[in-house]
Amino acid sequence: MPEPAVPPTPPVPLSALLAREDLALRQIAGPVDPEAVIHWAHTSEMADPYPYLLGGELLLTAGVHIPEAAGSGTYFDDYVARIVAAGGAALGFGVAPVHDTVPRALVAACELYELPLLEVPPQTTFSGVARAVWQLMAQARLAELRRVTEAQQSLAAAASRPDPVRAVLRQLAQRVGGWAVLYGPEGAKVASAGRVPEGRAPEVTGPTPAGPTPEGVGGVPLRTGAGSAGASAAPGRTPEATGAAPLRAAAASAGASAATGPTPEATGAAAGRTLQETVSASLAELAEVVRPSGPGTPTSATDTASGIHLAAYALGAGQGFVLGVAAPKRDPGDHTIASVAAVLLSLLTGEHQSGSGAARSSALVRLLLGAEPQAVAPLLGEGSWLVVHARPDSRPGDPVAASALGAALGSPLVDLARDVVRVLVPADREPSPQPGWTLGVSAPATAPDWPAADTQASRALSRARATRTPLFQYGTRRPALTDLLSPDEAQAHARTLLAPLTSPLTETLRTWLSLHGSWDRTAVALSVHRNTVRQRIARCGALLGTDLDDPDVRMELWFALRHIER
């Protein structure tokens, strides 16, 4: 039996309707399920209401259609069977004026077909029941809108936190009460948050009939009717356009193998699978359905595994990233919340570029083939550039966090080194402090001066870390007295003065002087112990044969250091 096409209204728990004291409804037959819901209330006195039901309704009747001899035949069985076949959620029978009590045969039929049967007392009108359903739906809709709004705000806030990708995944997992995972372009799990919700334990099935069954193909649940893959895709897309067709095709192609049932090897593998492994494998397979592979690829898909609802969303950046969600239920607002998360993750993992991807690829090839940086720089954009060095405040940087930082700074030109992330940013985009990062920014530079700008950014980052400031930019020099000297003579004097010092001692001396002789901040900037700084500075004083406590000496050394760095 196909799944009923329930109306697009918020579901109302049947228990909430029974709890209304003003209605005084009483359930007298059928299963008592706290999760049973209704989608509308409909009144009909037709002997066969099947053609007039969408599914999910509370059908109300006073029994006008019941013939006098109905109790001795199969009338009630046929009547209830048709309601169940149409997807009716419950039956409400109004007592008086036609019938003083609910017919016993109707009670028995509802018990047989497991259809909840409600007794509607004489003082309660059917219009009153319908109005109560509408009121409960309005309350549910308002609560759902409030829930979605709060989730959108929390997801947006998470996107601005340190390590934004994982922050968004954590917030999404919390909002849907399940597990959220980001798959990379190659299908590998990049990041995840939350945990797989509780569901049915993985079952080992015996031989199955030819063709796919409602339970799925090869033991993996596969929905091909309403609610199948793509049912929750963007409005305006048909099920075939959003993923149902690929799943149906997969089911059809697997029909022959499903006819013989699982092999002993497959049975043993299924028996050894945990719920986590089953859901993880099913969600990874669903992610492949929406991964961009050509025209007509669905943008989202849904499935169910071991009673857990799965959904996959292709991120809009076109880079092959996919968001997967496993949740214990599939509420109407969950799709909206997951879609918001998918948009944010698309921005965080996407390519925010100043030039086209083809131009950057061309620039890389030319550099590899020996071209000079200044020759390929125009492919990336005109004008000057800034070099940004960034270091995460807590956990080591990873490709996703580095990509998110580049997106925040407005450039896709990102290099993830061992302990620092380097970003090349157009000079017209002034970098701003980023939560969770310490940044050092160079002065604007054209392509020939990029290596010097890289050194400037490195020193600016060291100073930012030493002074505990989130961003430090290497300042542009103002005209100074030293400019009155010949540059060649000044550099010659500087090299002669600093010749006794090795490179590590020179860098230590430069950092120490720039931080006004602070041992602690110099140690932080150089990532060494403060005693190491003291030893190096003492060694510098000994090799230079001078007193580093003398301000004139410090000024002359700083003058020399400024000239040898040019």
Secondary structure, DSSP 8 states (H G I E B T S, - for coil): -------SS--EEHHHHHT-TTTT-EEEES---TT-EESEEEE---S--GGG--SSEEEEE-STT--TTGGGSSHHHHHHHHHHHTT--EEEEE-SSS-SS--HHHHHHHHHHT--EEEE-TTS-HHHHHHHHHHHHHHHHHHHHHHHHHHHHHHHHHHTSSSHHHHHHHHHHHHHTSEEEEE-TTS-EEEEEE---------------SS-BTTBBTTB----STT-TTTTS-TT--GGGGTHHHHHHHHHHTHHHHHT---HHHHHHHHT--HHHHHHHHHHHHHHHHS--STT--SEEEEEETTEEEEEEE-TTSSS-EEEEEES---HHHHHHHHHHHHHHHHHHS---SS-HHHHHHHHHHHHTT--HHHHHHHH-SS-EEEEEEEESSS---HHHHHHHHHHHT---EEE-SS-EEEEEETTS-----TTEEEEE---B-GGGHHHHHHHHHHHHHHHHHHT-SEEE-------GGGGS-HHHHHHHHHHHHTTS-HHHHHHHHHHHHTTT-HHHHHHHHTS-HHHHHHHHHHHHHHHTS-TT-HHHHHHHHHHHHHHT-
